[in-house]
Amino acid sequence: MLSSKQPNAGTAAAVAVPTLSVERAAHGAPSYALKLAQIGCGGRGTGATVQALNTSNSVHLAALADVDQSQLDKTLNILKKQKPDQTSVPKERQFVGFDAYKKAIEAADVVILATPPGFRPMMFEEAVRQGKHVFMEKPVAVDAPGVRKIIAAAREAKKKNIKTAVGMQRRHQPSYEELIKRIHDGDIGDIHTMRAYWLGNSRDGKERLPGETEMEYQIRNWYYFTWLSGDHIVEQHIHNIDVVTWAKNAYPVAAIGQGGRQVRKAKRHCQIFDHHWVEFEYADHSRMFSECRQIRGCFPEVAEYVHGTKGVASVPPSQKVFSITGPKAWTKRLKKRENGHQLEHYPFFNAIQENKPYHEAEYGALSTMVAIMGRMATYSGKRVTWEQAFNSNLTQMPGHVDYDVMPKVLPDEDGWYPVAKPGDTVAW
Ligand SMILES: NC(=O)c1ccc[n+]([C@@H]2O[C@H](COP(=O)([O-])OP(=O)(O)OC[C@H]3O[C@@H](n4cnc5c(N)ncnc54)[C@H](O)[C@@H]3O)[C@@H](O)[C@H]2O)c1
């Protein structure tokens, strides 16, 4: 049987990967082909498709969907070169437009959802409605209504025996798994403090092109609009927030925070902050401190630390030394960082082929909710409780999206978009 942990974890993408068909043939069980659809033809979606195809020769790319033909063409060219024997996407299965996702879902057994996350809830809901297995990138939503939609569809997926995976790849790195197991086994005692960091940078904003509609511009520059990306505390820092949430195995009861824009001052930076700092409070009075910053030239750190009554568990930025201090001290040194983006696909496809339960959507939604709650605290400058955050009905997603539809968020007459102002902004 294909293991959920491939032997050479750090180089999984580079090594010869046993195929499900070979493995299953050895056990006398038939293998069956799986048709894959990629929805959202950007960098991560295309990477995820290659990684999904790496799991087995019996997985084939059958359909692509995007709102932008040129993005779809780019992805198709990459995949034809990298995976020629597993890529079969004729014109009639290349779908472009805002309803392209529905048609791509129809053409597949398994779908990869890798559009900007604002669209994730409606696409996940549709995939579950059509009974298809889903790998979806993180974050799985950008607001509380989206989180609730994902949770409802995730529960439906469980009933329908649909497998769901979420691209929080650290959950499939063996060293993280071992560290978290040790925490859960009590090796650091009771957790009283957690620290989560993504201090670095990201893609720059995009200038408006002549003749573009407002919707075209916002979708092309999606990272800089909260209704599409969730802001970087949700879009990027979710990874670290998810790790400490996994370690703590609990959700915060309240949060306070602060954030703003020190360097994002151009029109192309539309709406999002460049730094957020949040203190999350738990029912047992423990705290999680979360920091994310996207400012060049500052101290970089992408890491997680969990402090307990008997020791500290650390994953430093390199992700090559995992350690625990205290009476149950433990250190694991890796020569090479584990390739979580590849590793996360093996157990998912294995579960599909073996028809075993596989349900990541709900924890993906709840970790996403923690990050959204953090943004609510930094945007509003107020203390927000889990109840307020989770039950919020605030959304900036238009009821219907198309290139000629006006988004809800619009620039003023000088071209400046609304930016949250702590103290004034209503964030939930
Ligand atoms: N797990 C990770 O480490 C990781 C890393 C990078 C990105 N991501 C996530 O992957 C997702 C995609 O990020 P990316 O970097 O590939 O972005 P990208 O901008 O490169 O690609 C997004 C694609 O989606 C298309 N698109 C936009 N709206 C669409 C719609 N309504 N229907 C169909 N297609 C649509 C765009 O045209 C574009 O081709 C995001 O959620 C991001 O947070 C995860």
PDBQT file of the ligand as one rigid body, heavy atoms in Angstrom, charges set to zero:
ROOT
HETATM    1  N1  LIG A 501       0.041  26.034   0.426  1.00  0.00    +0.000 N 
HETATM    2  C1  LIG A 501       0.896  26.963   0.080  1.00  0.00    +0.000 C 
HETATM    3  O1  LIG A 501       2.032  27.004   0.549  1.00  0.00    +0.000 OA
HETATM    4  C2  LIG A 501       0.485  28.006  -0.913  1.00  0.00    +0.000 A 
HETATM    5  C3  LIG A 501       1.459  28.758  -1.573  1.00  0.00    +0.000 A 
HETATM    6  C4  LIG A 501       1.036  29.719  -2.508  1.00  0.00    +0.000 A 
HETATM    7  C5  LIG A 501      -0.312  29.938  -2.710  1.00  0.00    +0.000 A 
HETATM    8  N2  LIG A 501      -1.232  29.213  -2.025  1.00  0.00    +0.000 N 
HETATM    9  C6  LIG A 501      -2.675  29.452  -2.207  1.00  0.00    +0.000 C 
HETATM   10  O2  LIG A 501      -3.069  29.003  -3.498  1.00  0.00    +0.000 OA
HETATM   11  C7  LIG A 501      -4.106  29.831  -4.015  1.00  0.00    +0.000 C 
HETATM   12  C8  LIG A 501      -3.683  30.355  -5.380  1.00  0.00    +0.000 C 
HETATM   13  O3  LIG A 501      -2.511  31.127  -5.230  1.00  0.00    +0.000 OA
HETATM   14  P1  LIG A 501      -1.523  31.379  -6.473  1.00  0.00    +0.000 P 
HETATM   15  O4  LIG A 501      -0.264  31.880  -5.894  1.00  0.00    +0.000 OA
HETATM   16  O5  LIG A 501      -1.495  30.191  -7.352  1.00  0.00    +0.000 OA
HETATM   17  O6  LIG A 501      -2.283  32.573  -7.206  1.00  0.00    +0.000 OA
HETATM   18  P2  LIG A 501      -2.187  33.024  -8.736  1.00  0.00    +0.000 P 
HETATM   19  O7  LIG A 501      -2.573  34.432  -8.816  1.00  0.00    +0.000 OA
HETATM   20  O8  LIG A 501      -0.854  32.599  -9.286  1.00  0.00    +0.000 OA
HETATM   21  O9  LIG A 501      -3.303  32.119  -9.439  1.00  0.00    +0.000 OA
HETATM   22  C9  LIG A 501      -4.685  32.262  -9.236  1.00  0.00    +0.000 C 
HETATM   23  C10 LIG A 501      -5.383  31.868 -10.540  1.00  0.00    +0.000 C 
HETATM   24  O10 LIG A 501      -6.790  31.809 -10.301  1.00  0.00    +0.000 OA
HETATM   25  C11 LIG A 501      -7.447  32.420 -11.420  1.00  0.00    +0.000 C 
HETATM   26  N3  LIG A 501      -8.784  32.847 -11.001  1.00  0.00    +0.000 N 
HETATM   27  C12 LIG A 501      -9.129  33.971 -10.320  1.00  0.00    +0.000 A 
HETATM   28  N4  LIG A 501     -10.448  33.985 -10.075  1.00  0.00    +0.000 NA
HETATM   29  C13 LIG A 501     -10.956  32.841 -10.613  1.00  0.00    +0.000 A 
HETATM   30  C14 LIG A 501     -12.263  32.287 -10.697  1.00  0.00    +0.000 A 
HETATM   31  N5  LIG A 501     -13.331  32.893 -10.142  1.00  0.00    +0.000 N 
HETATM   32  N6  LIG A 501     -12.423  31.111 -11.358  1.00  0.00    +0.000 NA
HETATM   33  C15 LIG A 501     -11.361  30.492 -11.931  1.00  0.00    +0.000 A 
HETATM   34  N7  LIG A 501     -10.091  30.984 -11.887  1.00  0.00    +0.000 NA
HETATM   35  C16 LIG A 501      -9.893  32.128 -11.219  1.00  0.00    +0.000 A 
HETATM   36  C17 LIG A 501      -6.515  33.544 -11.832  1.00  0.00    +0.000 C 
HETATM   37  O11 LIG A 501      -6.773  33.981 -13.150  1.00  0.00    +0.000 OA
HETATM   38  C18 LIG A 501      -5.154  32.870 -11.667  1.00  0.00    +0.000 C 
HETATM   39  O12 LIG A 501      -4.780  32.188 -12.833  1.00  0.00    +0.000 OA
HETATM   40  C19 LIG A 501      -4.338  30.902  -2.963  1.00  0.00    +0.000 C 
HETATM   41  O13 LIG A 501      -5.375  30.533  -2.113  1.00  0.00    +0.000 OA
HETATM   42  C20 LIG A 501      -3.051  30.923  -2.177  1.00  0.00    +0.000 C 
HETATM   43  O14 LIG A 501      -3.254  31.341  -0.846  1.00  0.00    +0.000 OA
HETATM   44  C21 LIG A 501      -0.857  28.248  -1.152  1.00  0.00    +0.000 A 
ENDROOT
TORSDOF 0
